[in-house]
């Protein structure tokens, strides 16, 4: 699959900074001189890496620094203390920002240029209008044919290179902060397009979920008093959160809930699925959103969980049903999304549970008799998971049916996937060929090899016969949310 990150040219000076210089005997700076935006060398995994200081804070009376390791994924950002910073290697101060006066001057220049461009455009338009009056009918037709060249194959041919499967906001189409909030509140969408509006500093070092200790990836707006503690304790049944182990253990000794507070709509030998209404179980669903925000960067968190249904996948043992992952779904989606937010908890990732979540979302769409697609934009891991699921589903369908003589619409009806997602997948797998004026589907050698490998793995799949569920129907009053 293609990478979603663009290759950027690195400044030669910045490239040299990535190579740690030899330390000097005397300290080159004092920790008190460190400011936000400075770059210092930090000890990480027994080597020194260049890191940018994003924030400074005092935790239990001692200074701590939130750092981003240059040229590394944002998920590795973390809080460190002074002992990790190497003061015997140089510190790079942040570049000075332009003053307000310079910004105003630049804005004035842009306004003047735009005015001149608009004047010249109107002049050229009037000139072309006057010129078009003197054209004969023949010359008019010739000029039209020169300016408009139809695509070969007629107007029905799709531009397959412009399929916006990820739903990325194009330049010039960004929403203002007010418009974005209004869209989120009216549509029930959980997607966050202006990521700079979210807090970018991770506020916890470790999170204990049941018997698992995991390292969070991103910021989540838990109560601020909990951020002073070293660990965050979360009950994996109620998703209640605590700052001390003593509080957590006392709560667990009295807790009676053994599964998510909803209806169990699917069960097999490996997993179960529960359906939870955000309106009926507000506290539990809000706790779930807080937990998921620790591992999702592109979703915004609002406490209005009423517009959503939450489908939680669990594993059973002698203690009860432990949460593995979930996806949320709008009760009424104007854009026909069948998933709003999807997450597999880190301790269960890379075990095939993500595909089970995706498969279950499409099983619900089949029951509803609709096609669906996940809400865009997807996270990086979410996009990879969906691409893998789409590729596997389409390949198995074509190979096991023994024919490629099916239309895109027929594949859509059988899988409940949208035609855009199907076309994108076929094009990515190089399975779509243009032959004698039409697109045809071909099975490549690579697809056949992947299918043979898949058969040998024998991964667990869901059985539609074990799904006991009817599409919920909501009245107008039930869809009226009190914002």
N, C-alpha and C positions, 0 to 999 in steps of 0.2 A: 504494500500500500504506500502511496505517496506521503511524504512528510508535509505537515501543515506549517512548519516553520520555514521562513525565507532565509536564504543564506545572506549574511550581511558582511560587508567588507570591514575588517578591523583596522583601526588606526595603528600605524607602526609604533607610535609612542605607547599606545595602550597595550599593544602586543608585548612590548618589552616589560611592562609592569607585571604581566602575568608570570614572568620568570623571576622567582624570588632572588634578590641580590644577596650577597654575603653579608651576614650581620657584622656590625661594628662593636668594638669593646664598650664604648660609651653609648648611653641612650640618646637617640636622635630627637625624641620628643617626650613629653609627659602626658599621661592619660587625661589630665585636666584640659589639655589643648585640643582634644578630639572634639569635633563638631559634627553635626548631622550633614551627611554628604561627603565626608572625608573617606579616603580609602587607605586601609592599613593591611598589614600582613597578619593573618590569624592562623593559629595552629588548628588543623583539622585532619583527623585520620593520620596522625604521625607525619604530616607534611604541612608546609606553610602555603596558604592560598591568599590571593588578594581579595579583600572583602570591602564592600561599601557599607558605611555606618548609616542605617536608615532611621534609627531612633535611639535616644538615650533615656534611661529611666533608673529610678532607685527602687530596689526590691529588698525589703527588710533592712533598710539603711545602707545597703551596698550598691554601688553603681553597676548597672548591667547595660549591654549594648545589643541592639537588634541588627544583625548583619545579613547582607546578601552577597554570596560568593560570586564574583564576576565570572561570566561565561558558564555558570551552572544554573540548573533549574530552580525556579522560585520555591519549589517545595522544600529545598534544603536550607532556606532562610531560618535563622534561629537566634535565640538569646544567648549571649556569652558574657562571662565576667572578665575582669581586667587581666587575669592570669593567662588568658588565651591570646592576648594581643602582644605581638613582638615589637617592643619599643626600640630594638636595636636595628630594625630595618626602617626605611623611610616611610613617611606618611604623605599622601597626596591630598592637597586641599581641594575642595570643590571649585569648579570654574565659576567666576563671577557672573551673576545674572545681569541682564540689561536693566537699566533704570526705567522708572515710569516715564520720564521725559523722552527717552529714546523710543519707547513703545508708542507714545503719542505721535512722535514725528513720523514713525513708520506707518502708522494708521492714516495720517494725513496724506502721505505720499500715495498710499494705496487708493484713497478716495479720489485724489486728483487724477490718477491713472485710469481708474474706472470711469470717471466722467468723460475723459478724453476718448476712451475706447467706445463708450456708448454713443458719443457724438459722431465718431467716424463710422460706426456701424449704421446709425440712422441715415447718414449721408450716402453710404454705399447702397443701402436699401432703396432710398428714393431714386438714386441713379439707375439701379437695376430695374425699378418699376417703370421709369420713363423709357428705358431701352426696350423693355418688353412690349411696349405699345407699338413700336415700329416694326416688330418682327412679323413676318408672314406666317400663315398657318404651318407651312412646311418647316420653316426654320424653328418655330416653336416646338414642333414634334421632335426635331433633331436635338434641340437643347434639352428636352425632357429625357430623351433616350441616353444623352450623354451624362446627365446628372443622376439618373436612376438606373442601376443595373440589377435586374432581378437575379436571385440565387438560382443556380442550376437545380432542377428538380421541382421548381414551382414553389408557391408560397407555403405548401404543406410541410416542407422539410424543416425539422427542428434543428436549432443550433445546439448540438450536444456538448460543445465546449463551454457553454455558459450556464450549465445546470448548477444553481446555487443550493446545493444539498445542505451545506453547513449553515445557511441563512445568515451569513456575515453581513453586517451593515456596511454598505458601500460609502465611499467618500462623498460628502455633501448630503447624506441622508440621515445624519445623526440627529437624535432627539435632544431637546433641552432637558434639564433636570426636572422641570415642572411637567413637561409633556410626558416624560418617561414614567414618572410616578403616577400620573393620571392613567396612562395606558396599563400599567401594572395593576392598578386598583380596579379599573373597569373591566379588563379582560381576564383577570385572575392569573395572568401569566407569572411564572416564577423566573423568567429569564432576565438577566442583568446585562445590558449592553454597554453602559458607561462604567467600566470596571474601576475607574479612578475614583468613583464616588464611594466605593467600599473601603473600609479600613484595610490596609495592606500589611499590617504588622500582626503576626501570629501571637496570640496572647496566652498560650499554654505550651508547656514543654512536653508533658506526658499526660495521657488520658488512660485511666484504667476502666475498661468496659467488661464487667463480669470478671472472668479469669484472665483476660487478655490486657496487656499493656501495649498501647500503640502511641506513635508519635504523630500528632496532628500536622496537617499541611498548611492550613490557612486560619485566618481570624474567624471567630464566631462570637456573637455578642451575648455571652453569658454574663451574669451579674459581675460588676467590676471587682467586688470584694473577693471573688474566687480567684482572680488573676494573681493575687499575692501569694497563693499557695503553690507548692512545688508540683502537686498532682491534682487532676480533676477526676473524681470518682463518679461513674455512671452505672446505675442499675440496668442490666441488660433486659429486664422485663418491663419495668415502669418507665425507664429512661430518665428517672429523677437524678439530679446531680448534687454532689457534695464536695466540700473543700477539704474535709479531713477523713481519714480512714475510720476513725472511731464512729463518726456520724453515719458513715456508709454501712459499717458492719451492724450498727444498731438498727438501722432501717431495714437491712436485709433479713435480720432475725425476726422482724415483725411482718415482712412483706408476704402477701398471700397470692399475688398475681403471678401466674405461671405461663402466660402467653399474651400476645397483643390483644387489646380490648376490642375485638371485633368478631365478625363471623368467619369461621374457617370454611373456605370455599373450594379448597383443593388439598388432597393429601395422597402421597405415595410413600414408598419405603425410604425415601431420602429426604424430601422437603415437604413443607406445607405452606399454604398461602392464606393470609387473613385479609379481609376487606374492612377498612376502618373509615368511618365518615368523619371528616374534619369538623363538622358542625356538632356532632354528638360527643366527640372525644377531643375537645380543643387542647386541653393540657398535654395529653400524650402526644398529639400530633405536633404541637409547638416544640416539645422536647425533642421530637424526632428531627424537626427542621434545624434546631440548634446543633444537634449532633452531626447532621449531614453537612452543615456549613463548615465544620472543621476539615472536611475533605473535598469540598467543592468550591471553586473560586469564582465561577461564572454565574452563580445563582444568587439572587438577592433574597434576603430573609425578611418577610413581613409576618406579623402575628395573625393575619387574616387567613386562617387555614380553612374557613368555612366552604370556599368554592371547590375544595378538592376531596377526592377519595384517595386513600393511601392503601396500596397493596403490598403487604409485607411478607417476605419469604423467611421461613424459620427452619431450624434443624432441631429435632427432638432428642432429649436424653432423659435420664431419670429425674432431673430437676425441673424440666419443662421445655418450652419452645424458646430457643435462643435466636435473636434477630440476626439474619445473615445479610440482608439487603432489602431494598424496597424501591418502588416507583410510585409517583403521585400522578393523578390524572384529573383534569378538570371535569366537573359534573356536566358542564355544557361548554364545549370548545367551538368557537367561531371559525377556527382554522383547521378543524378536524385533526387535532393532535391527539394521539392515544397515550402519550407519556409527556408529563411536564418536567419531572425531575427524576433521575434514576441514579442509584448508588449501591455498590457492594462494599460493605465495610472492609477496611484494609486487611484485617486478619483472615478474611475469607476470599481475598482476591487471588487470581491466577489458578483457580480451582474449577472454573467452568460455571460458576453461579451467575455471572453476568449474562451469559447467553440464555440461561434459564429464565432470568427476569425479562429479557427482551422477548423470548418465545412466549412467555405468559401474557405479555401485553398484546401480542398479535392474536393469541388464542381468544382473548376477550373481544378483540375487534371482529374476529370471525363469528363469535356468538351474536354480536350486534349487527352483523351483516354490513359492515363498513370497512373502508380502507383507512389506514392510519399511518402516522409518521411522528417521530419524536419532536418535541419543541426545540427550535433552534435559537441560539447556537449550542451545540453540544460541547462538553468538555473534551480535552484531548484524548483521555482514556475512553470516554463515552463514544466518541466518533470512531475510534479504532474497533471497539466492541461491536458497534452497529455495522460497520463495513464488513467485519468478519462474519457476522450473522447473516447479512444480506447475501454475501458471496456463497456461503455454505448452503443456505436455503434454496437459492436459485439453482446452484449446481446440482444438488441432490434431486430436486424436482425434475430437471431436464434429463439427467442420466437415468433415474429410476423409471421415468415414463418412457424412456427409449426413443425420444423424438425431440427435435428442436423446432419442429413445425408448429409453434404456438405463437400467438400474438402477445404483445406486452400487456394488453388488457386482460387476457386469459390468465397470465401469470399473476397479475394483480388480484383477480378474483379468487385464485387458489391460495394465495399467501396473505391477503389483506394488506400488502405493501402498496405504496403509491407508485404510480408509473414513473415519477421523477426519480425516486430511490432505485427503482429497477433499472432504468436507463443508465443512471450514474454507475451502478454496480457492473452492468454488462460492459460499459465502456472502460471502466477501470480494469476489468479482467481481460480486456481485449477480445471479448466474445461477440462484439457487434461489428459486422462487416457490411460494406455498401456494395451490393452486387446487382447489376442490371436494373438500376434505377430505384432500388429499395434496400432497406436495411434487413439483414438476416442474422440469426443467432447461430454461432458456431461453438463447438466444444473443442478447446485446445488441449494439447498434450499435458500442459501444466494443470489444467482443471481435472483431468482424469487421474493424474498422479496424486493430487490433493484429496480426491475422493477415495482412492485406495488407502491412503494414510488415515483418513477419517474413519473408514470401516474398521481398521485395525485397533483404533483407540477405544471404540465402543463407549463413548461418553453417554452419561445419563441424559435422557430427554423426557419431556413432559408428555403425558397421555391426555388427550382431549376428553376421553371418556370419564376421567376422574374429576373433571371440573363440574361442580354442582353450583350453578350460578345463572341468574337471569339479569339482563341489563336493568339497572335501577331506573325508575321513572320518577322525576321530581316535579312537583307542582310549582306554579309561579311564586307562591309564598316561600317555598323551600329554597328557591334559587335567589331570593331577595336577601342580600347580605347587608348587615348593619355596619356600614363604613361611615 
